Amino acid sequence: MNKEVTRYIEKQKSPQKELCKRLRRIILKTVPKTDEKLKMGVPWYSKYYIVALKDSVNLGFSVTGLLKKDKDNFNGQGSFMRHLKFKEMKDIDEKRIVRLLKLVDKKAKCGSCFR
């Protein structure tokens, strides 16, 4: 695990800290070969990101190359990246997140992943 990402997560307030930790574990378990780094000040995982906001945490996904029906699984209207928003631990549906991580890992291109 990347030390900069760990520092980013540890400095968050609750419940954002716990949400970030859980999402990080899900990503690393589901896509173990993903590259974890701090980019643009937030944790990045090749086609995904986690960002702690004032009252929530967003888990972002690259949607470049996905069909419209696949993009409709996410919030936002971005052409390159969309997200899921979490305010409480009960909002995290691990089965759904795993399914979406696998979908993006398999089908999406890294259109605007800010390499």
Secondary structure, DSSP 8 states (H G I E B T S, - for coil): --HHHHHHHHTS-TTHHHHHHHHHHHHHHHSTT--EEEETTEEEETTEEEEE-SS-EEEEEE-BT--HHHHTTSBS--SSEEEEEESSGGG--HHHHHHHHHHHHHH-B-TT---
